C-alpha cells in the first residue's frame, strides 16, 4: 500500500481589470503583492501578478489577452 501524498495547487485568475482585483484582494483579504508586471505597451494592463496571503498561500492573476481587431 502506498503512502498518500500532498498536492500543490496554484490558483490563477484572469480579471477584466487586474489592478482593481489586486486592490480588492489586498483590502478584503489582506493579500500582499509579491510581484507585478505591467504590459510594456500599455502600463494600465497587468501581464502577471503574484499575491501572497500572510496566513500562508499565494495566487497569481492577470488581465485577459488583448483582443485582435
Order of alpha helices (4+ residues) and beta strands (2+ residues): beta-alpha-beta-beta-beta
